[in-house]
Amino acid sequence: MEELKQFHALTVELVGLLSNMFKADREENINKISQLLDRREILMGSIHPPFSEKEKKVGRQLLQLNKQVDELLLSQKKEIQRDINELNAKKKSSNKYTNPYESFTIDGAFYDKKN
């Protein structure tokens, strides 16, 4: 039962961290999230049946919390991907500004041949 309680506490802490994640603290929070996920994985291996009714109730709560964790992790992943895409677009735009003739094409050339 002790491992299940620890697992539940880690999951609640993970949900709280993911819910209140800001861009300014992103790197630090990602490290904390990674540590929490690693600790949860270790605890998950030590949880074995048979379960009492109390443990089953906690297990049902954990299933709901895990769904919430999955959704929050997916939204964070999308936010990070969006930031990467914005950064790449800014970099590309900046490169075009500093060297506008780098990607110069000759698609409008006209050759006049009279004979």
C-alpha positions as CSV (number, residue, x, y, z in Angstrom):
1,M,0.0,0.0,0.0
2,E,2.9,2.3,0.7
3,E,4.2,2.2,-2.9
4,L,0.7,2.9,-4.2
5,K,0.5,6.0,-1.9
6,Q,3.9,7.2,-3.1
7,F,2.9,6.6,-6.7
8,H,-0.3,8.6,-6.1
9,A,1.6,11.5,-4.5
10,L,4.1,11.6,-7.3
11,T,1.3,11.6,-9.9
12,V,-0.5,14.5,-8.1
13,E,2.7,16.4,-7.9
14,L,3.3,15.8,-11.7
15,V,-0.2,17.0,-12.5
16,G,0.4,20.2,-10.5
17,L,3.7,20.8,-12.1
18,L,2.3,20.3,-15.6
19,S,-0.7,22.5,-14.9
20,N,1.4,25.4,-13.8
21,M,4.2,25.3,-16.3
22,F,5.4,28.6,-17.7
23,K,7.8,29.3,-20.5
24,A,10.3,31.1,-18.3
25,D,10.8,28.0,-16.1
26,R,10.5,25.5,-18.9
27,E,14.0,23.9,-18.7
28,E,13.9,23.5,-15.0
29,N,10.3,22.1,-15.0
30,I,11.2,19.6,-17.8
31,N,14.0,18.3,-15.6
32,K,11.7,18.0,-12.6
33,I,9.0,16.2,-14.8
34,S,11.7,13.8,-16.1
35,Q,12.7,13.0,-12.5
36,L,9.1,12.5,-11.4
37,L,8.4,10.2,-14.4
38,D,11.5,8.1,-13.6
39,R,10.5,7.8,-9.9
40,R,7.0,6.8,-10.9
41,E,8.4,4.1,-13.3
42,I,10.4,2.6,-10.5
43,L,7.4,2.6,-8.2
44,M,5.2,1.1,-10.8
45,G,7.4,-2.0,-10.9
46,S,6.9,-2.6,-7.2
47,I,3.1,-2.5,-7.2
48,H,1.7,-6.0,-7.5
49,P,-1.7,-7.6,-6.9
50,P,-3.8,-8.7,-5.0
51,F,-5.3,-5.4,-4.1
52,S,-7.7,-4.5,-1.3
53,E,-10.8,-2.4,-1.9
54,K,-9.0,0.7,-0.7
55,E,-6.1,0.1,-3.1
56,K,-8.6,-0.5,-6.0
57,K,-10.2,2.9,-5.2
58,V,-6.8,4.6,-5.3
59,G,-6.1,2.7,-8.5
60,R,-9.2,4.1,-10.1
61,Q,-8.2,7.7,-9.1
62,L,-4.7,7.0,-10.6
63,L,-6.3,6.0,-13.9
64,Q,-8.0,9.4,-14.1
65,L,-4.9,11.2,-13.0
66,N,-2.8,9.3,-15.7
67,K,-5.3,10.5,-18.4
68,Q,-4.9,14.0,-17.1
69,V,-1.1,13.6,-17.1
70,D,-1.2,12.3,-20.7
71,E,-3.3,15.2,-21.9
72,L,-1.0,17.8,-20.1
73,L,2.1,16.2,-21.5
74,L,0.7,16.2,-25.0
75,S,-0.3,19.9,-24.7
76,Q,3.2,20.7,-23.5
77,K,4.7,18.8,-26.4
78,K,2.5,20.8,-28.9
79,E,3.5,24.1,-27.2
80,I,7.2,23.2,-27.5
81,Q,6.8,22.2,-31.1
82,R,5.0,25.4,-31.8
83,D,7.9,27.4,-30.2
84,I,10.4,25.5,-32.3
85,N,8.5,26.2,-35.5
86,E,8.3,29.9,-34.6
87,L,12.0,30.0,-33.8
88,N,12.8,28.3,-37.2
89,A,10.6,30.8,-39.0
90,K,12.3,33.8,-37.3
91,K,15.7,32.3,-38.1
92,K,14.7,31.9,-41.8
93,S,13.3,35.4,-41.9
94,S,16.4,36.9,-40.3
95,N,18.6,35.1,-42.8
96,K,16.6,36.5,-45.7
97,Y,16.9,40.0,-44.2
98,T,20.7,39.8,-43.7
99,N,21.4,38.2,-47.1
100,P,18.4,38.8,-49.5
101,Y,20.2,37.5,-52.6
102,E,21.1,34.1,-51.1
103,S,18.2,32.3,-52.6
104,F,18.1,34.3,-55.9
105,T,16.4,32.5,-58.7
106,I,16.4,33.3,-62.4
107,D,12.9,32.2,-63.2
108,G,11.9,35.3,-65.1
109,A,14.7,35.4,-67.7
110,F,13.9,36.1,-71.3
111,Y,16.2,35.3,-74.2
112,D,15.5,37.0,-77.5
113,K,16.6,34.8,-80.4
114,K,15.8,36.4,-83.8
115,N,17.3,33.8,-86.2
